[in-house]
Amino acid sequence: MYELAKQILDECDGKICKHCLGRKLSKTIEGTNNIERADKVCSELDINLDDADCVICDNIFHKLDDELYDKIDAKINQLGVEFNTFLVGSQIPKDIQKRDEELSEKFSLNVETIKKEVNRLIGLGIWEKYDKDAEFEKQDIVFNIDLTDNPKVRIQINPLYIEGKYNKFQRGIPQTKWPCSKCKGRGCDECNGTGKQYPESVEELISEHFLKLTKGKEAKFHGAGREDIDVLMLGSGRQFVLEIKEPKIRNLDLAKLESEINEINKGKTAYHNLKLCERPRKAQIKQSSPDAYKVYNAIVKCGEAYDADKLEKLLELNEIHQQTPIRVLRRRTDMVRIKHVIDLSYEIIDDLTFSMQIKTEGGLYIKELISGDDGRSQPNVSEILGVDAVCEQLDVIEVSEK
């Protein structure tokens, strides 16, 4: 059982530390850790490796001492960061990693690499000191330990994700922040130095509160689609994920925060069912499902009196071929999209005006369905009625969940 140990010791001329010897013997000698395995070898072969100058790792494990954990503690306190889960990464000199790999290859050993052992031991020390759990799949922070010279500690703070739904009760508020069209966000006389096209947005009216409480660096708003700036978002609301980058504080009372934010923004916006989520949720709420739909209420204004009898033909609307609307061509690919009207009802208001509640597949442009957009939307309300018609007012009543 100790033949391999003898061969490794001979190869290193006895100059190997207990960590490196025990690591190479992890598949052949039982033990709860590498030091215990090496101690068994030392006892059996009557040798002492306590003060060995290791030709494999240059005694890098000596750097995993109290001074390193003091640096870790200082960095945590400096940032004021909260965390419940963590991961450890390390930078180790390449020549050390190369010697470690070459020794394993020489004896055909499929064992833990030196880098994995270093990361594991540092992680164990952090767990013992802070009673926090190491997580490989998803973690609050990542400790990056540079051991190429004097140990240096850097902490990567992973984003915080909050899922919810929002309503918009006031027209003229965009979903996300729009940079000023003149200065492109730098600040100018036209935007009063704000760098913004509009003074506030659905995004900013919630993110400013989260940034303040989490001490985050930046916020990004991910919506399940968006409504135009002049369109209300009513009903149960539209799904969104708010991403907070580099949050120092992660433990939040979301129910209390939701109530406070809604009181501050009363009459403008409201946010509901706030809860923590994971990164993949950003993409999930943006993905179009075959069953996804939206319900709108539109006030239609005609250029001249319409024939009320022709309104019945609107109920036959089904497959709609829409070329990218002229108003969004600057930011969308010019192509024809085929969408469907699922349900439609109307109510006469006067000779020139009627309301229309319409349920459609997600992605159908309602304003263009009404106006025709110079023939780019077929069929359309204007064509069916034989008069020019425009969407005077539009509200989103429902957005299906994704």
KACORVEN-V216157 format. One record per backbone hydrogen bond with DSSP energy under -1.0 kcal/mol. NH is the residue of the N-H (numbers start at 1). CO is the residue of the C=O. If there is no record, write none. Layout:
# KACORVEN-V216157
nh=[NH,NH]
co=[CO,CO]
This chain:
# KACORVEN-V216157
nh=[6,7,8,9,10,11,12,13,14,15,16,21,22,23,24,25,26,28,29,37,38,39,40,41,42,43,44,45,47,52,55,58,62,63,64,65,69,70,71,72,73,74,75,76,77,78,79,80,81,82,86,87,89,91,97,98,99,100,101,102,103,104,105,106,107,109,111,117,118,119,120,121,122,123,124,125,126,127,128,129,130,131,133,135,141,142,143,144,145,146,147,152,154,156,158,160,162,163,164,165,166,167,168,169,172,180,184,186,192,193,194,197,202,203,205,206,207,208,210,211,212,213,214,215,217,220,222,224,225,231,232,233,234,237,238,240,241,242,243,244,245,248,249,252,254,257,258,259,260,261,262,263,264,265,268,269,270,272,275,277,281,282,284,285,287,292,294,295,296,297,298,299,300,301,302,303,306,310,311,312,313,314,315,316,317,320,321,322,323,324,328,331,332,337,339,341,342,343,345,347,349,350,354,355,356,357,358,359,360,361,364,369,370,371,372,376,377,378,381,382,384,385,386,387,390,392,393,395,396,397,398,400]
co=[2,3,4,5,6,7,8,10,9,12,14,17,18,19,20,21,23,25,25,33,34,35,36,37,38,39,40,41,42,49,15,54,59,60,61,63,65,66,67,68,69,70,71,72,73,74,75,76,76,248,133,141,143,145,93,94,95,96,97,98,99,100,101,102,103,104,109,113,114,115,116,117,118,119,120,121,122,123,124,125,126,127,84,86,85,156,87,154,89,152,91,146,144,142,140,244,242,275,240,272,238,270,233,268,229,195,180,183,189,188,191,178,174,175,201,203,203,204,206,207,208,209,210,211,245,243,241,239,223,228,394,168,396,234,166,164,222,162,220,160,218,214,214,250,252,253,254,255,256,257,258,259,260,261,265,265,167,165,163,161,278,279,280,281,283,289,360,398,358,395,356,393,354,390,352,388,351,307,308,309,310,311,312,313,314,339,378,337,376,335,325,328,328,322,320,318,359,359,357,355,353,353,300,347,298,345,296,343,294,340,361,365,366,367,368,373,372,321,369,370,380,381,382,382,301,299,299,297,232,295,295,293]
